[in-house]
Amino acid sequence: MWSPASECLVPLHVSGTGRAVYCVHALGGTVAYYAPVARRLGHLRDVYGLQCHGISPANRPDRTIEEMADRYIRAITAVQPEGPYEVLGYSMGGFIAFEMARQWEARGERVALAGLLDTEPPHAQQDPLSTGQTLGLLSRAVGLSTPFTAPAGAAREELLQGFLRRAVAEHRLPPSFRPEDLTPLVDIYAVNGEACARYDPDAVFGSIDCLFTHRPGSTPAESAEGWQEYVDGEVRAQAIDADHHALMHEQHAAQVSGVILRWLTRETM
């Protein structure tokens, strides 16, 4: 069950390995969907998630990728003052992971891994999401048995109440959760979507590792080529046969974690 965290840094699978890999949230801001992969990486790294500051009703959300990256770097360096750092990001989280790597490098820190999990290059077209579409994505993030589908013509309040009834009934959100608690989880999609649309890195970073799915309208090779203008080293890319929204689910966890494990152990192979 997802629950709010008091800090951005959330332990996902920590067993005291002595090294950590940090996994950055996607558009919805939560990090629970990393759990299937985190379990498979736990023997090699302590795995932490970076949860969106703005999903708590008490917090004002960061409005740019650069601000998010700076906040998460500060959260990490409070517990790991020096590199090398290893950071992963799924979907929108790839933008933030890339920006974190860029900022760390500018500060003279070593980044051993900047891993992007199905992140299209900046400026890929992103249409605004309706409330119903957002709740559909959120239903995947919290782990509903089937994605939430918005009834035609339903008002926003009706959609929120319907989603909340399902999420509580399936024990994905606590019974004490109220519509006003759900609102920030929905609104953060719009905030983060705008941040993605504006992201335009003003300097390059060394080399990145990318894992792509086969999306309508773009191929993995085209996505890799699009990232090359932001990188002065290598774009090391590969693809798997998976749906973007299901990439971090249990059904693909063995494949995805296998790819990440190869990234993490490259220097020792």
N, C-alpha and C positions, 0 to 999 in steps of 0.2 A: 504494500500500500504506500502510495506517495504521501509524504507529510512535509510541511514547511520546515526549512532549516534556518537556524539563526544566522548562519554565515553562508557565503557562496560555496565554500569548499565542503563537499559532502563525501564521507568515506563510502565506497562501493564494495570493495573487497580488500581489506587490510589485514595482512598476516605477518607483518614485520620483516619483509624481505630486505629492507634497507634502501631500496630505490623506489621511485614512484613514477607512474604515468598519469597524466591529467586529461580527463575527457570532458569536452566542452558541450554544453547544451545546444539543442537545435532551436527552431523557431518558437516552440512552446515553452522553453525555459527550464523544463524539468530534466532530470538525468536518470530516472529509474529504468528507462529502456536500455541503458548500458549493462544492466545486471547480467544477462546471459553471456555477454562477452567478458565482462569483468571476472566472472567465476573461472573462466578458462585462462585468464591472464594472471590470476592471483598467485600461482606458484612462482612466477617470474618477477612480478612487480606488485607493489601496493597500488591499488587503483582508486583514484579519487575522481569524483565528478565536480564540475563547475556549474552550479545552478544559477539561474538568472536572478539577479538582485531584485528585479521589479515584480516578481510573482508574489511577493509578500505585500498585503494591503498597506503595511506601514512604510514601505519603501518607494521612493520615486525612481522609476526605471531609467537606466542609462539610454541615451537616444542615438548613440553612434557606436559602430564597431570598435573604434579607437578607445572610447570611454570604457566599454565593456572589457576590452583587452587589458587596459591599465588597471582596472579594479581587480581582475582575476590574477594578474601578475602580483599585485600587492598581497592578495590572499595567499598565494603560493609562497612568495618569498618570506612571508612571516613564519612559515614552517620549514622552508628549504631556501636558505639565503643565497646559495650558489648553485650554478649549473654543474654538469650538463642537465638540461631540461628536456623532457619528452612530453609532447602534447598532441592530442587527437581531437578532431572535431567532426561531428556528423552533420551533414546538410549545412544549415547556416553556421553551425559550430565550426565548420572548416574555415570560414572567413575569420572568425575570432581566433582560432588556433594559428592561422597564418599571421594575423596581426600581432598576436602575442610573440610569435617567433621573431617577427620583424622588430618589435620593440625591444625584446631581450637582446638581439644582436646589436642594435643601436647602443645599448647600454654596456656592451662588451661582454655579455654572457654567451656561453656556448649552448646551442640548441642541437641536441643529438637527433631529435625526431620532430618534424612537423608533418603530421599525418592527416589527410583530408579524406573523409569517408563520404563519397558521393556528393561532393560540393561542386556545383557548376562555377565557372569563372565569374568574376564580378561583371555586373551589367547584363547578366542573363535576364530576360524578360520575366517579371513577376507581377501577376495580376493581384489586385486587392482581394482578400478573402471575405466572404459573407460570414455572419455569425454561425449559420448552419455548417458551412465548410470548416470553420475554425473548430467547432465542437466535434466534427468528424475526426479532425486531426488530433484533438485533445483526447478523444476516446481511445485512440491508438496509444497515446502516451501514457495514460493511466491504466491501460490494459483491459478495457471492456471486452467481453466475449465476442461481440461483433461491433463494427464501427457504428457510431451514432448517425442516424439519417434524419434530416430535418423534415418535418411534415410541410407540405406545400402551404405557403401563405401564413405560417405561424409567426407570431410576434417574437421579438427578442426575449422578453421575460418568460414566455411560454417555452421557448427553446431551452433556456437556462434551467427552468424547473424540471423539464422532461429529462434533460441530461443528468441533473443532480439525482433525480429519483432512481435512474438506472445505476449510476455510479455508486450510490449508497447501497442499493439492493444487491449489487455484485461485490460489495465490500472493497471497492476501489477507492472510495473516499469515506471518511468517518461520518457517522450519523449527525454529528454536531456541525458539519459543514453547511454553510448557508449560501444563498444566492450571492450575497455581497462578498463572500469569500471566493466564490467561483469567478466573479467578474474580472479580477486582475489576471487570472489564468487565461481568460478569453481575450482581454484587451491587449495582453503582452504580444499576441501574434501580430497585431497591427503595428505596434511600436517596433518590434523586431523586424518586421517586413520592411518598414520604412528605412530602418538602419541598413538593411541589406541593399536596398535600392540605391542608397547614397554612397555606399562604400566604394572608394576609389583610391587604392593604395598609392601613396606618393613616392614610394621607394621600393626597390625589389628586395627579395630575400634569397638566400643561397639555393638550396635544393629542397624539394618537397616530395612526399610519397602520397599517391592518390589511389583510391579504390573507387571505381565507377560501376554503376548499373547501366543497363541499356534503356535509356529514356526516349519517349517519343520526341522527335524533332532534333535530337543530337546523338552523336555516337561517342563512345569513350575516347576515341582518337581525337575528335573535335574538341571535347572538353579539355583533354590534356594540352592540346595546342593552344587553346584559349588561355590557359594558366601560364604558358611559357613567357608571355610578355611581362609577367610579374616576378619572374625568377631568373637570376643570372647564373644558376647552376642547372641541375637536372630536374625535370618533372618525371619521376619514376612512377608510371601508371600501369594499372592492370584492371581487368573487369571481371565481374561475376554475373551470372544470370539470376537476377533478383529484382523484385519490385522496390523502388526507392523507399516507400513507406514501411516495407517489411524488412528492410536490410538489417536492422538491429534486433529483430525478433529471434526467438529460439531456433526457428527453422533454418536460419542462415548463420547462427552463432559460431558453429564449428569452422565454416569457411572464413568468416570475417576475422575471427580470432587467430586462425592460422596465418592469414596475411599479416596481421599486426605483429604476431610473434616473429615472423621473418623480418619485419622492419626493426623490431626491438633487438634482435640478436645479430643483425647484419655485421656489426663491428667485431663480433666474437667468432664469426664463422670463417 
